[in-house]
């Protein structure tokens, strides 16, 4: 199975900022994206920063809340 290309992005919509991993290595700073499985999948986020992920990411990992 081919590994997905993953990047870490810093996103902004209004006053809200978010850092997350996405599986679209072609995204660029200044792009507008949506997050398919988020709480509001139609919300459009502005990409502020894009950073490559150097270690493999396990797609089965889930982040827990505080």
C-alpha positions in Angstrom: 0.0 0.0 0.0 1.3 3.4 -1.0 1.8 5.9 1.9 -0.3 9.1 1.8 1.6 12.4 1.5 0.7 14.4 4.6 1.5 18.0 5.5 0.9 20.0 8.6 -1.0 23.2 8.0 -1.9 26.3 10.0 -5.4 27.4 9.1 -7.5 30.5 9.8 -11.1 31.5 9.5 -12.0 34.8 11.0 -10.5 34.9 14.5 -10.1 31.1 14.7 -6.9 29.4 13.9 -6.2 25.7 13.8 -3.2 23.4 13.2 -3.8 20.0 11.6 -2.5 17.3 9.4 -4.0 16.9 5.9 -3.4 14.4 3.2 -3.0 16.8 0.4 0.6 17.6 -0.1 -0.2 19.9 -3.1 -1.9 22.5 -0.9 -0.2 25.9 -0.8 -0.1 28.9 1.4 -3.0 31.2 0.5 -5.3 28.3 -0.6 -8.8 28.0 0.8 -9.7 24.5 1.9 -12.5 22.7 3.7 -12.0 19.9 6.3 -14.2 17.0 5.2 -14.6 15.3 8.7 -14.7 18.4 10.8 -17.5 19.8 12.9 -18.5 22.1 10.0 -17.4 20.5 6.7 -18.5 23.5 4.6 -16.3 26.0 6.5 -13.6 27.4 4.3 -10.2 27.8 5.9 -7.3 30.0 4.7 -4.0 28.2 4.7 -1.4 30.3 6.5 1.5 27.9 6.7 2.4 24.5 5.2 5.1 22.2 6.7 6.2 18.8 5.5 5.8 15.8 7.9 9.1 13.9 8.0 7.9 10.8 9.9 5.2 8.4 8.7 1.7 9.1 10.0 -0.5 6.3 11.1 -4.0 6.9 9.7 -5.6 5.0 12.6 -4.3 7.6 15.2 -7.0 9.7 16.8 -6.5 12.8 18.9 -8.4 13.0 22.2 -9.7 16.2 23.7 -8.9 17.7 27.0 
